[in-house]
Amino acid sequence: MRRRLLAARRGLDGATRARWDGAIGAHVVDWWRGSGAGALGVYWPLRDEPDLAAAYAELARLGARLLLPVVLRRDAALEFAEWDIGEAMVKDKMGVAVPAELRLAPYPPALLVPCLGFNAGRYRLGYGGGFYDRTLARQPRPRTLGVAYACLAAEFASDGHDVALDGIVTERGSIGSDPRV
């Protein structure tokens, strides 16, 4: 299923992807405005994930403190680092961009979670590393908003370690994404 979803996402043309990224970004900004969260865990797009750079710029302009996920250990939850748009970035051991000057921050109260796929129960399918599952098992749990293209909706059962997201946003809107959750 992961290969099929990756291929579907990769097959989207650039103009469609840009239009959908803009729509998703607008939904994310609206969600954050209603969330009351000062800090927001965001993500650096990998493998054709929605690119929310314009939304991140708007969030920063509105006063959101943006934090990027950082992998410190393969078998651990994610940590988060302060991120200022435009600052120097480097690739970590996993090939993910992180701030060159790593400033670890407290766990964010709200978190965007990229989804390779998602189901009607608001469970996400990721790449299989378990980083977000371990992160969402920590307490206190942040408000979570999955980010995906609507064409990546899929039918799959959740595993015992999976954690349902509070909401999922696509270019078409959101599923269960009350910011107060």
CYANA upper distance limits for C-alpha pairs under 8 A (distance plus 0.5 A):
  1 MET  CA      5 LEU  CA      6.68
  2 ARG  CA      6 LEU  CA      6.53
  2 ARG  CA    116 LEU  CA      7.80
  2 ARG  CA    117 GLY  CA      8.41
  2 ARG  CA    125 LEU  CA      8.34
  2 ARG  CA    127 TYR  CA      7.79
  3 ARG  CA      7 ALA  CA      6.60
  4 ARG  CA      8 ALA  CA      6.70
  5 LEU  CA      9 ARG  CA      6.68
  5 LEU  CA    116 LEU  CA      7.10
  5 LEU  CA    117 GLY  CA      7.22
  5 LEU  CA    152 LEU  CA      6.78
  6 LEU  CA     10 ARG  CA      6.48
  6 LEU  CA     47 ARG  CA      8.21
  6 LEU  CA    116 LEU  CA      7.50
  7 ALA  CA     11 GLY  CA      6.47
  8 ALA  CA     12 LEU  CA      7.34
  8 ALA  CA    151 CYS  CA      8.41
  8 ALA  CA    152 LEU  CA      8.14
  9 ARG  CA     48 ASP  CA      7.02
  9 ARG  CA     49 GLU  CA      8.21
  9 ARG  CA    149 TYR  CA      8.43
  9 ARG  CA    152 LEU  CA      8.10
 10 ARG  CA     47 ARG  CA      8.19
 10 ARG  CA     48 ASP  CA      6.58
 12 LEU  CA     16 THR  CA      7.17
 12 LEU  CA     17 ARG  CA      6.77
 13 ASP  CA     17 ARG  CA      6.67
 14 GLY  CA     18 ALA  CA      6.56
 15 ALA  CA     19 ARG  CA      6.74
 16 THR  CA     20 TRP  CA      6.59
 17 ARG  CA     21 ASP  CA      6.42
 17 ARG  CA     50 PRO  CA      8.04
 18 ALA  CA     22 GLY  CA      6.74
 19 ARG  CA     23 ALA  CA      6.95
 20 TRP  CA     24 ILE  CA      6.60
 20 TRP  CA    149 TYR  CA      8.03
 20 TRP  CA    170 THR  CA      8.39
 20 TRP  CA    171 GLU  CA      5.54
 21 ASP  CA     25 GLY  CA      6.43
 21 ASP  CA     50 PRO  CA      6.09
 21 ASP  CA     51 ASP  CA      6.47
 21 ASP  CA     52 LEU  CA      6.71
 21 ASP  CA    171 GLU  CA      7.51
 22 GLY  CA     26 ALA  CA      6.74
 22 GLY  CA     52 LEU  CA      7.88
 22 GLY  CA     54 ALA  CA      8.04
 22 GLY  CA     55 ALA  CA      8.17
 22 GLY  CA    171 GLU  CA      8.44
 23 ALA  CA     27 HIS  CA      6.94
 23 ALA  CA    170 THR  CA      8.36
 23 ALA  CA    171 GLU  CA      5.55
 23 ALA  CA    172 ARG  CA      8.15
 24 ILE  CA     28 VAL  CA      6.71
 24 ILE  CA     52 LEU  CA      8.21
 24 ILE  CA    147 VAL  CA      8.18
 24 ILE  CA    169 VAL  CA      7.07
 24 ILE  CA    170 THR  CA      6.06
 24 ILE  CA    171 GLU  CA      5.25
 24 ILE  CA    172 ARG  CA      8.33
 24 ILE  CA    173 GLY  CA      7.98
 25 GLY  CA     29 VAL  CA      6.73
 25 GLY  CA     52 LEU  CA      6.11
 25 GLY  CA     54 ALA  CA      7.67
 25 GLY  CA     55 ALA  CA      5.32
 26 ALA  CA     30 ASP  CA      6.81
 26 ALA  CA     55 ALA  CA      7.17
 27 HIS  CA     31 TRP  CA      6.61
 27 HIS  CA    169 VAL  CA      7.58
 27 HIS  CA    173 GLY  CA      7.33
 27 HIS  CA    174 SER  CA      8.24
 28 VAL  CA     32 TRP  CA      6.62
 28 VAL  CA     55 ALA  CA      7.81
 28 VAL  CA    169 VAL  CA      7.99
 29 VAL  CA     33 ARG  CA      6.69
 29 VAL  CA     55 ALA  CA      6.95
 29 VAL  CA     58 GLU  CA      7.98
 29 VAL  CA     59 LEU  CA      6.90
 30 ASP  CA     34 GLY  CA      7.03
 31 TRP  CA     35 SER  CA      6.68
 31 TRP  CA    177 SER  CA      8.03
 31 TRP  CA    178 ASP  CA      8.14
 31 TRP  CA    179 PRO  CA      6.26
 32 TRP  CA     36 GLY  CA      7.53
 32 TRP  CA     37 ALA  CA      7.42
 32 TRP  CA    179 PRO  CA      7.55
 34 GLY  CA    179 PRO  CA      6.06
 34 GLY  CA    180 ARG  CA      7.76
 35 SER  CA    110 ALA  CA      8.39
 35 SER  CA    179 PRO  CA      4.90
 35 SER  CA    180 ARG  CA      6.15
 36 GLY  CA    180 ARG  CA      8.45
 37 ALA  CA     64 ALA  CA      8.32
 37 ALA  CA    109 PRO  CA      6.65
 37 ALA  CA    110 ALA  CA      6.79
 38 GLY  CA     63 GLY  CA      7.87
 38 GLY  CA     64 ALA  CA      5.86
 38 GLY  CA     65 ARG  CA      6.57
 38 GLY  CA    109 PRO  CA      8.45
 39 ALA  CA     64 ALA  CA      6.07
 39 ALA  CA     65 ARG  CA      4.89
 39 ALA  CA     66 LEU  CA      6.39
 39 ALA  CA     67 LEU  CA      7.60
 39 ALA  CA    108 PRO  CA      6.24
 39 ALA  CA    109 PRO  CA      7.09
 39 ALA  CA    110 ALA  CA      7.39
 40 LEU  CA     64 ALA  CA      7.15
 40 LEU  CA     65 ARG  CA      6.64
 40 LEU  CA     66 LEU  CA      5.71
 40 LEU  CA     67 LEU  CA      6.53
 40 LEU  CA    108 PRO  CA      6.33
 40 LEU  CA    109 PRO  CA      7.32
 40 LEU  CA    110 ALA  CA      5.62
 40 LEU  CA    111 LEU  CA      6.07
 40 LEU  CA    112 LEU  CA      7.96
 41 GLY  CA     66 LEU  CA      6.54
 41 GLY  CA     67 LEU  CA      5.12
 41 GLY  CA     68 LEU  CA      6.29
 41 GLY  CA     69 PRO  CA      7.47
 41 GLY  CA     80 PHE  CA      7.74
 41 GLY  CA    108 PRO  CA      6.35
 41 GLY  CA    110 ALA  CA      6.72
 41 GLY  CA    111 LEU  CA      4.91
 41 GLY  CA    112 LEU  CA      6.44
 42 VAL  CA     66 LEU  CA      7.04
 42 VAL  CA     67 LEU  CA      6.45
 42 VAL  CA     68 LEU  CA      5.98
 42 VAL  CA     69 PRO  CA      7.78
 42 VAL  CA    111 LEU  CA      6.76
 42 VAL  CA    112 LEU  CA      5.67
 42 VAL  CA    113 VAL  CA      7.91
 43 TYR  CA     68 LEU  CA      6.15
 43 TYR  CA     69 PRO  CA      7.03
 43 TYR  CA    112 LEU  CA      7.45
 43 TYR  CA    113 VAL  CA      7.82
 43 TYR  CA    114 PRO  CA      7.75
 44 TRP  CA     51 ASP  CA      8.29
 44 TRP  CA     68 LEU  CA      7.72
 44 TRP  CA     96 VAL  CA      7.94
 44 TRP  CA     97 ALA  CA      7.17
 45 PRO  CA     49 GLU  CA      5.60
 45 PRO  CA     50 PRO  CA      6.93
 45 PRO  CA     51 ASP  CA      6.21
 46 LEU  CA     96 VAL  CA      8.15
 49 GLU  CA    114 PRO  CA      7.48
 49 GLU  CA    115 CYS  CA      8.43
 49 GLU  CA    116 LEU  CA      8.19
 49 GLU  CA    148 ALA  CA      7.90
 50 PRO  CA    114 PRO  CA      8.42
 50 PRO  CA    147 VAL  CA      7.86
 50 PRO  CA    148 ALA  CA      7.24
 50 PRO  CA    149 TYR  CA      7.99
 52 LEU  CA     56 TYR  CA      6.61
 53 ALA  CA     57 ALA  CA      6.78
 54 ALA  CA     58 GLU  CA      6.87
 55 ALA  CA     59 LEU  CA      6.55
 56 TYR  CA     60 ALA  CA      6.60
 56 TYR  CA     66 LEU  CA      8.28
 57 ALA  CA     61 ARG  CA      6.67
 57 ALA  CA     85 ILE  CA      7.66
 58 GLU  CA     62 LEU  CA      6.69
 59 LEU  CA     63 GLY  CA      6.88
 59 LEU  CA     64 ALA  CA      5.81
 60 ALA  CA     64 ALA  CA      5.44
 60 ALA  CA     65 ARG  CA      7.07
 60 ALA  CA     66 LEU  CA      7.56
 65 ARG  CA     82 GLU  CA      7.95
 65 ARG  CA     83 TRP  CA      8.33
 66 LEU  CA     82 GLU  CA      6.71
 66 LEU  CA     83 TRP  CA      6.10
 66 LEU  CA     84 ASP  CA      7.59
 67 LEU  CA     80 PHE  CA      6.21
 67 LEU  CA     81 ALA  CA      5.68
 67 LEU  CA     82 GLU  CA      5.13
 67 LEU  CA     83 TRP  CA      5.86
 67 LEU  CA    105 ALA  CA      8.16
 67 LEU  CA    108 PRO  CA      8.06
 68 LEU  CA     80 PHE  CA      5.90
 68 LEU  CA     81 ALA  CA      5.83
 68 LEU  CA     82 GLU  CA      7.11
 68 LEU  CA     83 TRP  CA      6.82
 68 LEU  CA     98 VAL  CA      7.46
 69 PRO  CA     78 LEU  CA      6.39
 69 PRO  CA     79 GLU  CA      6.21
 69 PRO  CA     80 PHE  CA      5.03
 69 PRO  CA     81 ALA  CA      6.98
 69 PRO  CA     98 VAL  CA      8.29
 70 VAL  CA     78 LEU  CA      6.16
 70 VAL  CA     79 GLU  CA      5.57
 70 VAL  CA     80 PHE  CA      5.95
 70 VAL  CA     81 ALA  CA      7.21
 70 VAL  CA     98 VAL  CA      7.36
 71 VAL  CA     76 ALA  CA      8.31
 71 VAL  CA     77 ALA  CA      8.15
 71 VAL  CA     78 LEU  CA      5.89
 71 VAL  CA     79 GLU  CA      6.93
 71 VAL  CA     92 ASP  CA      8.42
 71 VAL  CA     94 MET  CA      8.27
 72 LEU  CA     76 ALA  CA      8.00
 72 LEU  CA     78 LEU  CA      7.73
 72 LEU  CA     79 GLU  CA      7.60
 73 ARG  CA     77 ALA  CA      8.43
 74 ARG  CA    131 PHE  CA      8.43
 75 ASP  CA    131 PHE  CA      8.12
 76 ALA  CA    131 PHE  CA      7.33
 76 ALA  CA    134 ARG  CA      7.15
 76 ALA  CA    135 THR  CA      8.40
 77 ALA  CA    131 PHE  CA      5.97
 77 ALA  CA    132 TYR  CA      7.42
 77 ALA  CA    133 ASP  CA      8.29
 77 ALA  CA    134 ARG  CA      5.26
 77 ALA  CA    135 THR  CA      4.89
 77 ALA  CA    138 ARG  CA      8.43
 78 LEU  CA    131 PHE  CA      6.55
 78 LEU  CA    132 TYR  CA      7.51
 78 LEU  CA    134 ARG  CA      8.12
 78 LEU  CA    135 THR  CA      6.14
 79 GLU  CA    104 LEU  CA      7.75
 79 GLU  CA    105 ALA  CA      8.37
 79 GLU  CA    107 TYR  CA      7.61
 80 PHE  CA    104 LEU  CA      6.22
 80 PHE  CA    105 ALA  CA      6.21
 80 PHE  CA    106 PRO  CA      7.59
 80 PHE  CA    107 TYR  CA      7.02
 80 PHE  CA    108 PRO  CA      8.21
 81 ALA  CA     98 VAL  CA      8.47
 81 ALA  CA     99 PRO  CA      8.01
 81 ALA  CA    102 LEU  CA      6.62
 81 ALA  CA    103 ARG  CA      5.63
 81 ALA  CA    104 LEU  CA      4.71
 81 ALA  CA    105 ALA  CA      5.79
 82 GLU  CA     99 PRO  CA      8.43
 82 GLU  CA    102 LEU  CA      8.00
 82 GLU  CA    103 ARG  CA      6.06
 82 GLU  CA    104 LEU  CA      6.83
 82 GLU  CA    105 ALA  CA      6.59
 83 TRP  CA     87 GLU  CA      7.96
 83 TRP  CA     99 PRO  CA      6.93
 87 GLU  CA     99 PRO  CA      7.39
 87 GLU  CA    100 ALA  CA      8.35
 88 ALA  CA     99 PRO  CA      6.56
 88 ALA  CA    100 ALA  CA      5.99
 88 ALA  CA    101 GLU  CA      8.25
 89 MET  CA     97 ALA  CA      6.46
 89 MET  CA     98 VAL  CA      5.91
 89 MET  CA     99 PRO  CA      4.92
 89 MET  CA    100 ALA  CA      5.21
 90 VAL  CA     96 VAL  CA      8.50
 90 VAL  CA     97 ALA  CA      5.89
 90 VAL  CA     98 VAL  CA      6.06
 90 VAL  CA     99 PRO  CA      6.72
 90 VAL  CA    100 ALA  CA      5.75
 91 LYS  CA     95 GLY  CA      5.53
 91 LYS  CA     96 VAL  CA      5.57
 91 LYS  CA     97 ALA  CA      4.90
 91 LYS  CA     98 VAL  CA      6.56
 92 ASP  CA     96 VAL  CA      5.94
 92 ASP  CA     97 ALA  CA      6.85
 92 ASP  CA     98 VAL  CA      7.10
 98 VAL  CA    102 LEU  CA      7.96
108 PRO  CA    142 PRO  CA      7.06
109 PRO  CA    141 ARG  CA      8.02
109 PRO  CA    142 PRO  CA      5.04
109 PRO  CA    143 ARG  CA      6.78
110 ALA  CA    142 PRO  CA      5.34
110 ALA  CA    143 ARG  CA      5.07
110 ALA  CA    144 THR  CA      6.34
110 ALA  CA    145 LEU  CA      8.49
111 LEU  CA    142 PRO  CA      6.84
111 LEU  CA    143 ARG  CA      6.69
111 LEU  CA    144 THR  CA      5.41
111 LEU  CA    145 LEU  CA      6.83
112 LEU  CA    144 THR  CA      6.46
112 LEU  CA    145 LEU  CA      5.46
112 LEU  CA    146 GLY  CA      6.30
112 LEU  CA    147 VAL  CA      7.21
113 VAL  CA    132 TYR  CA      8.13
113 VAL  CA    144 THR  CA      7.34
113 VAL  CA    145 LEU  CA      6.49
113 VAL  CA    146 GLY  CA      5.02
113 VAL  CA    147 VAL  CA      6.41
114 PRO  CA    126 GLY  CA      8.21
114 PRO  CA    146 GLY  CA      6.17
114 PRO  CA    147 VAL  CA      5.32
114 PRO  CA    148 ALA  CA      6.92
115 CYS  CA    124 ARG  CA      6.10
115 CYS  CA    125 LEU  CA      6.44
115 CYS  CA    126 GLY  CA      6.16
115 CYS  CA    146 GLY  CA      6.61
115 CYS  CA    147 VAL  CA      6.22
115 CYS  CA    148 ALA  CA      5.86
116 LEU  CA    124 ARG  CA      7.69
116 LEU  CA    125 LEU  CA      5.98
116 LEU  CA    126 GLY  CA      5.64
116 LEU  CA    127 TYR  CA      7.61
116 LEU  CA    148 ALA  CA      7.35
116 LEU  CA    152 LEU  CA      7.48
117 GLY  CA    124 ARG  CA      6.23
117 GLY  CA    125 LEU  CA      5.31
117 GLY  CA    126 GLY  CA      7.43
117 GLY  CA    148 ALA  CA      7.49
117 GLY  CA    152 LEU  CA      5.43
117 GLY  CA    153 ALA  CA      6.24
117 GLY  CA    154 ALA  CA      6.81
118 PHE  CA    122 ARG  CA      6.80
118 PHE  CA    123 TYR  CA      6.05
118 PHE  CA    124 ARG  CA      4.82
118 PHE  CA    125 LEU  CA      6.26
118 PHE  CA    148 ALA  CA      8.28
118 PHE  CA    152 LEU  CA      7.15
118 PHE  CA    153 ALA  CA      5.60
118 PHE  CA    154 ALA  CA      6.39
118 PHE  CA    155 GLU  CA      8.35
119 ASN  CA    123 TYR  CA      6.11
119 ASN  CA    124 ARG  CA      7.21
119 ASN  CA    153 ALA  CA      6.13
119 ASN  CA    154 ALA  CA      5.81
119 ASN  CA    155 GLU  CA      6.16
119 ASN  CA    156 PHE  CA      7.18
120 ALA  CA    153 ALA  CA      8.24
120 ALA  CA    155 GLU  CA      8.28
121 GLY  CA    164 ALA  CA      7.47
122 ARG  CA    164 ALA  CA      5.78
122 ARG  CA    165 LEU  CA      5.89
122 ARG  CA    166 ASP  CA      7.63
122 ARG  CA    167 GLY  CA      6.88
122 ARG  CA    168 ILE  CA      7.05
122 ARG  CA    175 ILE  CA      8.17
122 ARG  CA    176 GLY  CA      8.49
123 TYR  CA    158 SER  CA      7.22
123 TYR  CA    162 ASP  CA      7.64
123 TYR  CA    163 VAL  CA      7.15
123 TYR  CA    164 ALA  CA      5.10
123 TYR  CA    165 LEU  CA      6.63
124 ARG  CA    146 GLY  CA      7.97
124 ARG  CA    164 ALA  CA      7.80
124 ARG  CA    165 LEU  CA      8.02
126 GLY  CA    130 GLY  CA      8.35
130 GLY  CA    134 ARG  CA      6.64
131 PHE  CA    135 THR  CA      6.63
132 TYR  CA    136 LEU  CA      6.50
133 ASP  CA    137 ALA  CA      6.76
133 ASP  CA    161 HIS  CA      7.38
133 ASP  CA    162 ASP  CA      6.46
133 ASP  CA    163 VAL  CA      6.76
134 ARG  CA    138 ARG  CA      7.39
136 LEU  CA    141 ARG  CA      6.42
136 LEU  CA    142 PRO  CA      7.88
136 LEU  CA    163 VAL  CA      7.29
137 ALA  CA    141 ARG  CA      7.50
137 ALA  CA    163 VAL  CA      7.96
143 ARG  CA    166 ASP  CA      6.94
143 ARG  CA    179 PRO  CA      7.87
143 ARG  CA    180 ARG  CA      8.42
143 ARG  CA    181 VAL  CA      6.78
144 THR  CA    165 LEU  CA      6.03
144 THR  CA    166 ASP  CA      5.73
144 THR  CA    167 GLY  CA      7.01
145 LEU  CA    165 LEU  CA      6.86
145 LEU  CA    166 ASP  CA      6.58
145 LEU  CA    167 GLY  CA      5.37
145 LEU  CA    168 ILE  CA      5.74
145 LEU  CA    169 VAL  CA      7.26
145 LEU  CA    177 SER  CA      7.21
146 GLY  CA    165 LEU  CA      7.00
146 GLY  CA    166 ASP  CA      8.46
146 GLY  CA    167 GLY  CA      6.59
146 GLY  CA    168 ILE  CA      4.72
146 GLY  CA    169 VAL  CA      6.54
147 VAL  CA    168 ILE  CA      6.33
147 VAL  CA    169 VAL  CA      5.71
147 VAL  CA    170 THR  CA      6.76
148 ALA  CA    152 LEU  CA      7.33
148 ALA  CA    168 ILE  CA      7.86
148 ALA  CA    169 VAL  CA      6.97
148 ALA  CA    170 THR  CA      5.79
149 TYR  CA    153 ALA  CA      8.37
149 TYR  CA    170 THR  CA      5.51
149 TYR  CA    171 GLU  CA      6.76
150 ALA  CA    170 THR  CA      5.83
150 ALA  CA    171 GLU  CA      7.14
150 ALA  CA    172 ARG  CA      7.35
158 SER  CA    162 ASP  CA      6.47
166 ASP  CA    176 GLY  CA      6.79
166 ASP  CA    177 SER  CA      6.36
166 ASP  CA    178 ASP  CA      8.11
166 ASP  CA    181 VAL  CA      7.15
167 GLY  CA    174 SER  CA      7.25
167 GLY  CA    175 ILE  CA      5.85
167 GLY  CA    176 GLY  CA      5.02
167 GLY  CA    177 SER  CA      4.37
167 GLY  CA    178 ASP  CA      7.73
168 ILE  CA    174 SER  CA      6.01
168 ILE  CA    175 ILE  CA      5.74
168 ILE  CA    176 GLY  CA      7.38
168 ILE  CA    177 SER  CA      6.87
169 VAL  CA    173 GLY  CA      6.14
169 VAL  CA    174 SER  CA      4.69
169 VAL  CA    175 ILE  CA      6.93
169 VAL  CA    177 SER  CA      8.00
170 THR  CA    174 SER  CA      6.65
177 SER  CA    181 VAL  CA      8.13
